[in-house]
Amino acid sequence: MSASILTNTSAMVALQTLRSTNSSLEDVQNQISTGKRVATAKDNAAIFAITQTMESDVAGFKAISESLALGSSTLATASNASTKVGELLNEIKGKIVAANEDNVDRTQLQAEVESLRGQIAGIVGAAQFNGLNLLSNTEKTAGSGTVSVLSSLDRASDGTVTSSNIDVQKQDLGTGASAITGTAETTGGVFLSGAAAGAAVTLTGAATAPTTTFTIADAEVVAGAGYSIVLASGAGDFASGVNTTTGTGQVSEIQYVARDGDTAQDVFDALNRKLEARLEAADVAGEVTMAFNSSTGAVTVTGSTTTGNNVSFRADAYLAAGNTVGGGLEDLANIDVSTDAGAAQALTDIELLIETTIEAQAAFGTSEKRVEIQSEFMTSLIDSFKSGIGALVDADLEEASARLQALQVQQQLGVQALSIANQAPQNILALFR
């Protein structure tokens, strides 16, 4: 290689090597100071984009965990309240059982029942968390019977994000009474149809039981829609049994106002429970029965097999406007143990009310478990995402430490090599001495 004072190739090579060493040293020092191998997009654009998306999801999951915590607290409040209501109903049952004895003060027992009923109303009214009460479902707004708890964010392969919810059904344990004051639907309307819908059909007692039908339109069941069954006396033992007052032709009416989320099955179940309780109280249990076809919504009504036991049957529907949705424990107001007949009927009524409360407790328990499982899953999912992000961007500090020492040595050697290369042109001076 020829010697030149204009171009120092050795110095240029030494300088390039030193610059490369300094650049690598800077990268390692950044890894050590930040703890990340990929701290910015320029470090690795692809990995940076992936981890930014994952970190965004982690932030969303943390918000979901807070939503689940709120839902869990709301459910716990409702569950505790429903459990307390169940305990009070059992106390009322004890008073009712006592009232069926002969040598008791039924007036005092009735006063205690009313006091406990008031306590139940107070508990249900106070069972709210952040203004939301899961023990009340008397609104007519569509969707008011269901509370959605945000439970997950689901990212598809194309990047689309959708949310998932845990739907919690309200369990109405209110004691408010329902009332039908809305406009009656015409015969064969959209709510009810069939022979017994809006028109009386006489079920004449015979060896072959008489039947009639009506259909509950499932798609038309809305919060506030009213339904009733009217039993008008005909003749025989059945006639005197169903009357609410004495005298031929008097009417016994059973009513139910639909809650939000009710189906045709729910309407039928409510009407059927009330019908069975009314007939049992009148000592004519089984003389009229109803069967429901869940596929078609058709209700088959069967009359008495006793000749002469006749009854007029009619099913009516009323538009939602004007009606009042009652509480799930509205029949609690009808319990009256001050008489022999009332005390006997109360035994049947209280069992239905206790059953309603048990169903509410079970429903809340199921929802609580779902929220708890999802909350635990969210915690583990966040940990998994954080671990995945760390694997992609975190620096290996052991490796970085070893590289740092090696690069520091290379830097020192590079400086010395550049110094030697810079001194090479000075050797040319010796040629001119």
TORKE-158858 format. One line per 4 residues: number of its first residue (from 1); their letters; for each residue x, y, z of C-alpha. Coordinates in steps of 0.2 Angstrom, whole numbers. Layout:
residues N
NUM = a = X/Y/Z  ...
//
This chain:
residues 433
1 = msas = 0/0/0  7/17/-5  10/30/8  -1/46/6
5 = iltn = -3/62/17  -20/65/7  -29/49/10  -27/39/26
9 = tsam = -36/23/22  -31/15/39  -38/29/49  -55/28/39
13 = valq = -56/10/42  -52/12/61  -65/26/62  -79/16/54
17 = tlrs = -75/2/66  -75/14/81  -92/21/75  -100/4/73
21 = tnss = -93/-1/91  -100/16/98  -117/13/90  -118/-5/97
25 = ledv = -113/1/114  -126/14/114  -139/1/109  -134/-10/124
29 = qnqi = -134/5/136  -151/9/131  -157/-9/134  -149/-8/151
33 = stgk = -157/9/155  -174/5/149  -175/-14/152  -182/-16/134
37 = rvat = -174/-24/119  -188/-15/108  -192/2/116  -197/11/101
41 = akdn = -203/8/83  -186/10/76  -179/-4/86  -191/-17/78
45 = aaif = -206/-10/69  -216/-26/68  -213/-32/86  -217/-14/92
49 = aitq = -234/-14/83  -238/-31/90  -234/-26/108  -243/-10/106
53 = tmes = -259/-19/101  -257/-31/116  -254/-17/128  -270/-9/122
57 = dvag = -279/-25/125  -272/-26/143  -278/-9/147  -295/-14/141
61 = fkai = -295/-30/151  -291/-20/167  -306/-9/163  -316/-25/161
65 = sesl = -310/-32/178  -316/-16/186  -333/-19/177  -334/-36/184
69 = algs = -329/-30/201  -344/-18/201  -356/-32/194  -350/-44/208
73 = stla = -354/-31/221  -371/-27/214  -375/-46/213  -368/-49/231
77 = tasn = -380/-35/237  -395/-43/228  -390/-60/234  -389/-55/252
81 = astk = -405/-46/252  -414/-61/243  -407/-72/257  -414/-61/270
85 = vgel = -431/-60/262  -431/-79/262  -427/-79/281  -441/-67/284
89 = lnei = -453/-78/273  -449/-93/284  -453/-82/299  -470/-78/291
93 = kgki = -473/-97/288  -470/-100/306  -484/-87/310  -495/-95/298
97 = vaan = -492/-113/305  -496/-106/322  -512/-98/316  -518/-115/310
101 = ednv = -519/-120/329  -536/-118/338  -530/-109/354  -520/-94/347
105 = drtq = -522/-76/345  -524/-74/326  -526/-55/327  -509/-54/335
109 = lqae = -501/-66/323  -509/-56/308  -501/-40/315  -484/-49/316
113 = vesl = -486/-55/298  -490/-38/292  -474/-31/301  -463/-44/293
117 = rgqi = -471/-40/276  -466/-22/279  -449/-27/283  -447/-37/267
121 = agiv = -453/-22/257  -440/-11/266  -426/-23/262  -431/-25/244
125 = gaaq = -431/-6/242  -414/-4/250  -405/-18/240  -397/-6/228
129 = fngl = -379/-4/223  -374/12/215  -393/15/211  -396/-2/203
133 = nlls = -408/-13/211  -409/-31/205  -424/-35/216  -436/-23/206
137 = ntek = -442/-26/189  -458/-16/187  -453/-5/173  -461/-6/156
141 = tags = -446/-1/146  -439/-15/135  -423/-22/142  -426/-15/159
145 = gtvs = -427/-33/166  -409/-37/161  -393/-30/167  -377/-33/156
149 = vlss = -360/-34/164  -346/-31/152  -335/-47/153  -323/-48/138
153 = ldra = -316/-40/123  -314/-52/109  -301/-48/95  -304/-57/78
157 = sdgt = -289/-61/66  -294/-46/55  -292/-34/70  -310/-32/73
161 = vtss = -314/-30/92  -331/-35/99  -337/-35/117  -345/-49/127
165 = nidv = -357/-47/141  -364/-58/156  -383/-54/156  -390/-54/173
169 = qkqd = -409/-56/175  -418/-46/188  -427/-56/201  -442/-46/207
173 = lgtg = -446/-48/225  -456/-32/227  -472/-33/237  -481/-20/226
177 = asai = -498/-25/219  -501/-27/200  -516/-18/192  -525/-20/176
181 = tgta = -533/-4/170  -527/-4/152  -538/-6/137  -545/-24/134
185 = ettg = -539/-32/118  -553/-37/106  -557/-56/103  -544/-64/93
189 = gvfl = -531/-50/95  -513/-51/94  -509/-55/112  -522/-69/114
193 = sgaa = -531/-80/101  -542/-95/101  -559/-100/106  -558/-94/124
197 = agaa = -548/-78/120  -560/-64/124  -575/-74/123  -583/-86/137
201 = vtlt = -584/-104/134  -594/-115/145  -585/-131/151  -600/-143/155
205 = gaat = -595/-157/167  -596/-174/159  -587/-191/160  -577/-185/145
209 = aptt = -569/-169/152  -574/-154/141  -560/-144/134  -556/-127/126
213 = tfti = -541/-118/120  -532/-101/118  -515/-96/113  -503/-84/120
217 = adae = -493/-75/107  -475/-76/113  -468/-62/102  -482/-50/109
221 = vvag = -477/-53/127  -471/-36/133  -468/-28/150  -485/-21/156
225 = agys = -496/-32/145  -511/-38/156  -518/-56/156  -533/-63/165
229 = ivla = -543/-78/167  -561/-76/172  -571/-91/180  -590/-88/180
233 = sgag = -600/-100/190  -611/-113/180  -619/-126/192  -615/-139/204
237 = dfas = -602/-139/218  -589/-130/206  -601/-115/205  -601/-112/224
241 = gvnt = -582/-115/225  -576/-102/213  -587/-88/217  -578/-74/227
245 = ttgt = -595/-68/233  -611/-78/235  -624/-79/222  -626/-88/205
249 = gqvs = -616/-80/191  -603/-71/201  -585/-70/194  -568/-76/200
253 = eiqy = -554/-67/191  -536/-71/190  -524/-58/184  -505/-56/179
257 = vard = -496/-41/172  -480/-46/162  -463/-41/167  -449/-36/155
261 = gdta = -441/-52/149  -456/-63/151  -461/-76/138  -477/-84/134
265 = qdvf = -471/-98/146  -469/-86/160  -486/-79/158  -494/-96/158
269 = daln = -484/-102/173  -490/-86/183  -508/-88/178  -508/-107/181
273 = rkle = -500/-105/198  -514/-92/203  -527/-103/196  -522/-119/205
277 = arle = -520/-109/222  -538/-101/219  -546/-118/215  -537/-126/230
281 = aadv = -543/-112/242  -561/-115/235  -559/-134/238  -561/-138/220
285 = agev = -543/-142/216  -541/-150/199  -558/-146/193  -551/-135/180
289 = tmaf = -533/-138/173  -522/-130/160  -508/-137/150  -496/-127/139
293 = nsst = -488/-131/123  -471/-122/123  -469/-124/104  -485/-116/99
297 = gavt = -490/-106/114  -507/-115/114  -515/-118/131  -528/-132/133
301 = vtgs = -541/-130/146  -549/-145/153  -565/-145/164  -573/-156/176
305 = tttg = -577/-175/174  -591/-173/186  -608/-171/177  -616/-155/183
309 = nnvs = -600/-146/188  -600/-133/175  -590/-117/173  -588/-103/161
313 = frad = -570/-99/156  -563/-84/147  -545/-78/144  -542/-59/141
317 = ayla = -528/-48/137  -525/-30/140  -514/-17/132  -499/-12/142
321 = agnt = -503/7/143  -511/10/160  -507/-7/168  -496/-8/184
325 = vggg = -483/-22/185  -483/-30/202  -469/-37/212  -464/-55/213
329 = ledl = -471/-56/231  -487/-46/228  -497/-60/234  -490/-57/251
333 = anid = -502/-44/254  -516/-57/252  -511/-67/267  -523/-66/281
337 = vstd = -522/-78/296  -536/-69/306  -549/-83/300  -549/-101/299
341 = agaa = -550/-101/280  -537/-87/278  -525/-97/289  -527/-113/279
345 = qalt = -525/-104/262  -510/-95/268  -501/-111/270  -502/-114/251
349 = diel = -498/-95/247  -483/-94/257  -475/-110/249  -477/-101/232
353 = liet = -469/-86/239  -454/-95/247  -452/-104/230  -451/-88/221
357 = tiea = -438/-82/233  -428/-98/232  -428/-96/213  -421/-79/214
361 = qaaf = -407/-84/226  -402/-98/214  -402/-86/199  -391/-73/208
365 = gtse = -380/-87/214  -378/-93/196  -374/-76/190  -362/-73/204
369 = krve = -352/-88/200  -351/-83/182  -344/-66/186  -332/-74/198
373 = iqse = -325/-86/186  -324/-73/172  -315/-61/184  -302/-74/189
377 = fmts = -300/-78/170  -297/-59/167  -283/-59/180  -274/-74/172
381 = lids = -277/-67/155  -269/-50/159  -254/-60/167  -252/-70/151
385 = fksg = -253/-55/140  -240/-46/151  -229/-61/150  -230/-62/131
389 = igal = -226/-44/129  -211/-46/140  -205/-60/130  -206/-50/114
393 = vdad = -198/-33/120  -189/-36/137  -170/-36/136  -159/-50/142
397 = leea = -149/-41/155  -136/-55/157  -133/-55/139  -133/-36/138
401 = sarl = -120/-35/153  -108/-47/144  -110/-37/128  -107/-21/137
405 = qalq = -90/-26/144  -85/-33/127  -90/-17/118  -81/-6/130
409 = vqqq = -65/-16/127  -68/-15/108  -71/4/110  -54/6/119
413 = lgvq = -45/-4/106  -54/6/92  -48/22/99  -30/16/100
417 = alsi = -31/9/82  -37/26/76  -24/35/85  -10/24/77
421 = anqa = -18/26/60  -18/45/62  0/44/66  5/35/50
425 = pqni = 7/50/39  20/57/51  31/43/46  33/51/29
429 = lalf = 42/66/37  57/54/40  59/52/21  63/71/20
433 = r = 75/73/34
//
